[in-house]
Amino acid sequence: MSLTIEKVQSKRDLHAFVTFPWKIYKNDPKWVPPLIGDVKKLLSNKNPFMEHGAIESYLAKRNGKVVGRISAVRNAAHETFHRESVGFFGFFECIDDIEVARALMDQAKARVKSWGLNAILGPMSPSTNDECGLLVDGYDTPPMILMAHNPPYYAKLMEELGLVKAKDMYAYIITSDTVPERLVRGAKIAKKRNPDVVVRPMDKKNFEAEVKIFRDVYNQAWEKNWGFVPMTDAEIDHMSAALKPAVDPGLIRIAEVDGKPVGFALGLPDMNQAIRHANGRLFPFGLIKLLWQARKINQARIVALGLVEGYRRSGIDVILYHDLFAYGMEKGINTGEFSWILEDNVAMLKPLESMGASIYKTYRIYEGTL
C-alpha cells in the first residue's frame, strides 16, 4: 500500500489536519473534541508564537486516506533563552501503525535538521506555554482544560521510534466538599508569618492591568524551570483574550506586599466539561450546548502558581491554595486539578501531597537525536 507524507499547504489540507483526530478518538468517550476554529488559529499567523517561531505541518496518507499527522516546530525564543540547538514536534496523531509513525517522525526530524538544529523534543503543540506532553498514565478520565489526551499506544510508538524520556510532568487531583483541615491550619500559620501580605482576587474590571501583573510575575517566577520560555507581550495578550470568557476572578488570586505583586495563582473552570458537548463547532448549536453545560461545571484546573525570588518558601503559596479552595467551595467546585508540575519540582509536589492531592495523570516529553 502506498504511504506518502504531504505538507499542509491549502485550506483543504489544514481542515483535514485539524479534523483528523475525530477518526482516532471516535470510540474514546474520554476525549474532548477541541474547537476547530481555535486549532486553526493556533496554526496560523494570527498566533503570536509565529513572531519568533515556525510550525510546518504534514499529513500521512495511505492510498489517499489520511492516517496520521505531525508538525515540525521551531522556537527561536527557546533556542536563545536556553542556548540549545533543539527543535520540536507537536500535534502528533496517528493510527496504531509503526510504519506511519516512523514516516511522520522522519519528516519532522528532517525539517528540524534543515533548520540547523541537532535534537528534537515533543510533543509540544507548539510550546510549553500551550498543550504539551504525551499522556502515559491516567487514561480513565477526560482531560481538563488545555491538557492533552491520547491513546495508550502512542507511548509504545514513541519507544519503537527510539525516542526516550526527557521529562515527566504530573497532574495532581483532589476532591473535597470542605477545605482540608491541614490547609486551614497552614494558612493561619502562614498569615501570622506574613502579616504584610494581602491576597486578593483578580479585578476583572481592570483586566489589562491584571494581565500585566501576571506577565511580570510569571516571567520572573518560572525563569529557572525546565523548558520555560518567557512569554512576549503579544503572546500574553493573545492568551488572555482567548481565556477571558472562561475567567472567574475568584479563581485567580494575586499576592501583594505593600501593594507590590509578589505572586499569583491562576485557576480556570474546567470548560472541557462544557466544550465536549459542542463537538468542535460553536455553530449552529454548539454554542448553545456549551453555555448550557457551563452552568454545571464542578471542576477547576490550577494552571499556575508562582512567587518571585525572595518570597518562595515563605508560606504565601499555602495562603493562595487556601483562598482558591475556599472560593471553590462557595461556587460548587469540589474537584481541583493542579497541572502540570515537573516530576522534580519538589517545592510544588510536597505542599500538594500534604494537603491530600495525589497524582492521577502523568505526561511525558520525549527527546531524540537527529
C-alpha positions in Angstrom: 0.0 0.0 0.0 1.3 3.5 -0.9 2.2 5.7 2.0 3.0 9.4 1.4 3.8 12.4 3.6 2.4 15.6 2.3 3.0 19.1 3.6 -0.1 21.1 4.7 -0.4 23.9 2.2 -4.1 24.6 1.3 -7.2 25.3 3.4 -8.4 21.9 2.5 -5.2 20.4 3.8 -5.5 22.4 7.0 -9.0 21.2 7.6 -8.0 17.6 7.1 -5.2 18.1 9.5 -7.3 19.7 12.2 -10.2 17.2 11.9 -8.2 14.0 11.7 -8.4 13.4 15.5 -12.1 12.7 15.1 -11.1 9.4 13.3 -8.6 8.5 16.1 -11.0 9.1 19.0 -14.3 8.2 17.6 -14.6 5.3 20.1 -12.9 7.1 23.0 -15.6 8.6 25.4 -12.8 10.4 27.4 -11.6 12.5 24.5 -12.7 16.2 24.4 -13.0 17.5 20.9 -11.2 20.8 20.5 -12.9 23.8 18.9 -11.9 23.5 15.2 -11.6 27.3 14.8 -9.3 27.6 17.8 -6.9 25.0 16.5 -6.8 26.6 13.0 -5.9 30.0 14.7 -3.2 28.3 16.7 -1.6 27.0 13.5 -2.0 30.3 11.6 0.0 33.6 11.5 -2.6 35.0 13.9 -0.8 33.1 16.6 1.9 35.5 18.0 4.2 32.4 18.5 4.9 32.8 14.8 6.7 36.1 15.5 9.7 34.0 16.9 8.7 30.5 15.8 7.6 28.4 12.9 5.2 25.5 12.5 5.2 23.2 9.4 2.6 20.6 9.4 2.3 17.3 7.5 -0.3 14.6 6.7 0.4 10.9 6.3 -1.8 9.4 3.6 -2.1 5.7 2.6 -3.8 5.3 -0.7 -5.1 8.8 -0.5 -6.6 8.4 3.0 -5.3 10.4 6.0 -3.8 8.0 8.6 -1.6 10.4 10.6 -0.4 14.0 11.2 2.6 15.8 12.8 4.1 19.3 12.9 7.7 20.3 13.0 8.2 23.3 15.3 11.0 25.8 15.6 11.0 28.1 18.6 13.8 30.7 18.3 12.9 32.1 21.7 13.7 28.7 23.3 17.0 28.5 21.3 18.1 31.9 22.6 16.8 31.6 26.2 18.2 28.1 26.8 21.1 28.3 24.4 20.1 25.0 22.9 20.1 23.8 19.3 16.8 21.9 19.6 13.6 21.7 17.6 10.2 20.2 18.5 7.4 18.0 17.1 3.8 18.5 18.0 0.1 17.9 17.0 1.0 14.2 16.7 -1.9 11.9 15.9 -1.5 8.5 14.3 -3.2 5.2 13.7 -1.6 2.2 15.5 1.0 1.6 12.8 4.7 2.0 13.3 5.3 2.5 9.6 3.1 5.6 9.6 4.5 6.9 12.9 8.1 6.5 11.6 7.4 8.2 8.3 5.8 11.2 10.2 8.7 11.4 12.7 11.3 11.1 10.0 9.7 14.1 8.2 9.6 16.2 11.4 13.2 15.3 12.1 14.3 16.2 8.6 12.6 19.6 8.8 14.1 20.3 12.2 17.6 19.3 10.9 17.1 21.6 7.9 16.8 24.5 10.4 20.3 23.7 11.6 19.2 22.0 14.9 20.6 18.8 16.3 17.9 17.4 18.6 14.1 17.1 18.8 11.7 17.2 21.7 8.0 16.7 22.0 5.2 16.7 21.8 4.9 20.5 22.1 1.8 21.9 20.4 3.6 24.2 19.8 5.4 25.1 23.1 5.4 24.6 26.9 3.0 27.6 27.0 0.5 25.6 25.1 -0.8 22.0 25.3 2.3 19.7 25.6 3.3 16.3 26.8 2.1 12.8 25.9 -0.3 11.1 28.3 1.4 7.9 29.5 -0.7 7.2 32.6 -4.3 8.1 33.6 -6.4 7.4 30.6 -9.6 6.7 32.5 -10.7 10.3 33.0 -11.2 13.1 30.5 -8.5 15.8 30.3 -9.2 19.2 31.9 -8.9 22.5 30.1 -5.8 22.9 28.0 -4.5 19.4 28.9 -3.6 16.6 26.5 -5.3 13.2 25.9 -4.2 10.4 23.6 -4.5 6.6 23.2 -2.2 4.4 25.3 -0.4 3.0 22.2 1.2 6.4 21.4 3.8 5.7 24.2 4.6 2.4 22.5 5.1 4.1 19.2 7.4 6.7 20.7 9.6 3.9 22.2 9.6 1.9 19.0 10.8 5.1 17.2 13.8 5.2 19.6 12.7 8.3 21.5 13.5 8.5 25.2 12.1 10.2 28.2 13.3 13.8 28.6 11.0 14.8 31.5 7.8 13.6 33.1 5.1 16.0 34.3 2.3 15.3 36.8 -1.3 16.3 37.2 -2.5 16.1 40.8 -6.1 15.9 41.8 -8.1 16.5 44.9 -11.8 16.1 45.5 -13.4 17.5 48.7 -16.5 19.2 49.9 -14.6 21.1 52.6 -11.3 22.9 52.8 -8.8 20.4 54.1 -8.1 21.0 57.8 -4.3 20.8 57.3 -4.7 23.6 54.7 -6.8 25.7 57.1 -4.2 25.4 59.8 -1.3 26.0 57.4 -2.9 29.2 56.1 -3.4 30.6 59.6 0.3 30.0 60.4 1.4 31.5 57.0 -0.7 34.6 57.6 0.9 35.1 61.0 4.4 34.7 59.4 3.5 37.1 56.6 1.4 39.9 58.2 2.2 42.3 55.4 0.9 40.0 52.7 -2.5 40.8 51.1 -4.1 38.1 48.9 -6.9 39.3 46.7 -9.0 38.1 43.8 -8.4 39.3 40.3 -10.1 42.6 39.4 -11.8 41.8 36.0 -12.8 45.4 35.6 -9.1 46.2 35.2 -8.3 43.2 33.1 -5.4 44.6 31.1 -3.6 45.8 34.2 -4.1 42.5 35.9 -2.7 40.7 32.9 0.4 42.8 33.1 0.9 41.7 36.7 0.5 38.1 35.6 3.1 38.5 32.8 5.7 40.2 35.1 5.4 37.7 37.9 5.2 34.7 35.5 8.3 35.6 33.7 10.2 36.1 37.0 8.8 33.1 38.9 9.3 30.5 36.1 12.6 31.6 34.7 14.6 28.7 36.1 12.0 26.0 35.3 12.9 23.3 32.7 11.6 24.1 29.3 10.4 27.6 30.3 10.4 30.3 27.7 9.4 33.9 28.6 6.1 34.9 27.0 6.1 38.0 24.9 3.6 40.8 25.4 1.8 39.7 22.3 1.6 36.1 23.5 0.2 37.1 26.9 -2.3 39.4 25.2 -3.4 36.7 22.8 -3.7 34.0 25.5 -5.6 36.3 27.9 -8.0 37.4 25.2 -8.8 33.7 24.4 -9.2 32.8 28.1 -11.1 35.9 29.2 -14.6 34.4 28.6 -13.7 31.5 30.9 -12.1 33.6 33.6 -13.7 33.5 37.0 -11.9 36.3 39.0 -12.3 34.4 42.3 -10.2 31.5 40.9 -7.3 34.0 40.2 -5.5 35.2 43.3 -2.8 37.8 43.5 -0.4 38.2 46.5 0.9 41.6 47.2 3.3 43.1 49.8 3.0 46.9 50.3 1.0 47.0 47.0 3.7 45.2 45.1 2.7 41.9 43.4 4.9 39.0 44.6 2.9 36.0 43.4 -0.3 34.7 42.0 -2.4 31.6 41.5 -4.2 31.1 38.2 -7.2 28.8 38.2 -9.7 28.2 35.4 -13.1 26.5 35.5 -12.8 23.2 33.6 -14.5 24.4 30.4 -13.8 21.0 28.9 -16.9 19.8 30.8 -18.9 22.0 28.5 -16.7 22.1 25.4 -17.0 18.4 24.8 -20.7 18.8 24.0 -20.0 21.2 21.2 -18.2 18.5 19.2 -15.7 21.0 17.8 -18.1 23.6 16.4 -19.8 26.5 18.0 -22.4 27.0 15.3 -25.2 26.4 14.7 -25.9 24.6 18.0 -22.5 24.1 19.7 -22.6 27.5 21.5 -26.0 26.8 23.0 -24.9 23.4 24.3 -21.6 24.9 25.6 -23.4 27.7 27.5 -25.9 25.3 29.0 -23.3 22.8 30.1 -21.1 25.5 31.5 -23.7 26.0 34.3 -22.9 22.5 35.5 -19.1 22.8 35.8 -17.9 21.5 39.2 -14.1 21.2 38.4 -11.3 23.7 38.1 -7.7 23.4 36.9 -5.0 25.3 38.8 -2.8 26.2 35.8 -0.1 28.1 37.5 1.1 29.2 41.0 4.3 31.1 41.4 6.2 33.5 43.7 9.1 35.8 42.8 12.5 35.3 44.3 12.6 36.3 47.9 9.1 35.1 48.7 9.4 31.4 47.9 9.2 29.0 50.9 7.5 31.8 52.8 4.2 30.1 53.1 2.4 32.5 50.8 1.7 29.6 48.4 -0.4 28.0 51.2 -2.5 31.1 51.6 -3.1 31.1 47.8 -4.1 27.5 47.8 -6.4 28.1 50.8 -8.2 31.0 49.2 -8.7 29.1 46.0 -10.2 26.2 47.9 -12.5 28.4 50.0 -13.8 30.2 46.9 -14.2 26.9 45.0 -16.4 25.5 47.8 -18.6 28.6 47.6 -19.0 28.1 43.8 -19.8 24.4 44.0 -16.4 23.3 42.7 -15.4 20.2 44.6 -12.6 18.9 42.3 -9.3 20.6 41.5 -6.5 19.6 39.2 -3.0 21.0 39.7 -1.2 20.7 36.4 1.2 20.4 35.0 4.1 20.0 37.5 7.6 18.8 36.7 8.5 15.5 38.3 11.5 17.1 40.1 9.8 20.2 41.3 9.8 19.2 44.9 8.8 22.7 46.1 5.4 22.2 44.4 5.0 18.5 44.9 5.3 18.3 48.7 2.7 21.0 49.5 0.2 19.4 47.2 0.7 16.0 48.8 0.5 17.4 52.3 -3.0 18.8 51.6 -4.2 15.5 50.3 -3.8 15.8 46.5 -2.5 12.8 44.6 -1.0 12.1 41.1 -3.6 10.9 38.7 -2.1 11.6 35.3 1.4 11.5 34.0 2.6 13.3 30.8 5.9 12.7 29.1 8.2 14.8 26.9 10.3 12.7 24.6 13.6 13.5 23.0 15.6 12.2 20.1 18.8 13.0 18.3 18.9 13.8 14.6 
